[in-house]
Amino acid sequence: MSTGAAREAIEAVWRIESPQLVSRLMRMVHDLGAAEDLAHEAVITALERWSSAGIPENPAAWLMTCAKNRALDLLRQRNMQWRKHGEIEADLGGETLEPCLEERLDEDVGDDVLRLIFIACHPVLSRENRAALTLRLLGGLTTEEIARAFLVPEPTIAQRIVRAKRTLAEAHVPFEIPPRKELASRLASVLEVIYLIFNEGYTSTHGDNWTRPDVCHEALRLGRVLAGLLAEEAEVHALLALMELHASRFPARIDSYGAPVLLLDQDRSHWDQLLLHRGLANLARAEFLARPLGPFALQAAIAACHARACVAAETDWSRIIALYDALVETTQSPIVELNRAVAVSMVFGPAAGLEIVDALRNDPALKSYHLLPSVRGDFLMKLGRYAEAGPEFQQAAALTQNARERSLLLARANECCTGHANGLPV
């Protein structure tokens, strides 16, 4: 097998399995830096072995076994050092303390990945550093993907990740789910991180596939574990509801050729009814537990408006506008305001939506956000201003790194050039 084929296989496995791999190693060695080093050493070994021997039948298990064996070697090495230190202490009249390797390996750890999330979201880290580190460790995302998720330069994210690891090491943060009294200080970041992971799977930052369901499923799994752990936290159930309602659309979001199908064009009879009803049930639980609604509950309520409409024409856009009004007030987010512009256009027409979007054009947070020119192009297209709409779609296509999304945007730009517009909402 060629080195290139082996590298592609390893990258695919790493993308899916890296959270479980790093978290399991972290549980064994209790050192985040060492856990990552061991994981990367296993990847290097895999590249060497798979290039000559071929890809194993179960690549993920092979990688995990290789990494765990290296961790065992490291722990035995540490044990030997501790024994030597203990002998010296005994000679000096001190007490010998030797950790038991087998106890470390066999202890009841619960959900390793969830433990790692709470470590990465520790209060000793800034909010930005928490989210960046967790996405890197548990979302399997590259530094570039995280930068795009946060709408900041890539070097900034790289610095945040390095700084976060250093801070955690210096603080000697234990590998454990924190006591309940400390959960609140970390919960907001944990929820934010899980949702960012879900979003990366829902609309992939780059590559040839518009969606990455495996990433979404990992976020859903983490959300369900968290909901079981914190059953009385409204926003936990709200986040789970939001993800389930969005995930219910997966069967209708891509056509038979893998091309994106936008929300208002989807065949809603293909939506996953089990996920949809679970999402509505979790939203009802969140609404029962807390008033006023938090940001995830508001977003879930918006998704529920779409879920309850059997066809797009039945969507309650007026309620969606009201929910967006509350969400804008809560978050002060320009991205939320951009989404609100789409809802406003559905009730009051594209000119009203365009007015909101134009007010956002100079917002620095949206400078590289491809959906800003995409939404603006859509409004211009509906107003018949094709000469202005075309360049907006071209700009949006240049800003996205997802091949499917780029093709869709370029196709809309071409419609503007020919003057034949479908006027489909983005």
Buried (B, 14 or more C-beta within 10 A) or exposed (E): EEEEEBBEBBEEBBBBBBBBBBBBBBBBBBBBEBBBBBBBBBBEBBBEBBBEEEBBEEBBEBBBEBBBEBBBEBBEEBBEEBEEBBEEEEEEEEEEEEEEBEEBEEEEBEBBBBBBBBBBBBBEBBEBBBBBBBBBBBBBBBBBBBBBBBBBEBEBBBBBBEBBBEBBEEEEBEBEBBEEEEBEEBBBBBBBBBBBBBBBBBBBBBEEEBBBBEBBBBBBBBBBBBBEBBEEBBBBBBBBBBBBBBBBBBBBBBEEEEEBBEBBEBEBEBBBEEBBBBBBBBBEBBBEBBEEBBBBBBBBBBBBBBBEBEEBEEBBBEBBBBBBBBBBEBBEBBBBBBBBBBBBBBEEEBEBBBBBBEEBEEBEBBEEBBBBBBBBBBBBBBBEBBEBBBBBBBBBBEBBBBBBBBBBBBEBBEBBEEEEBEEBBB
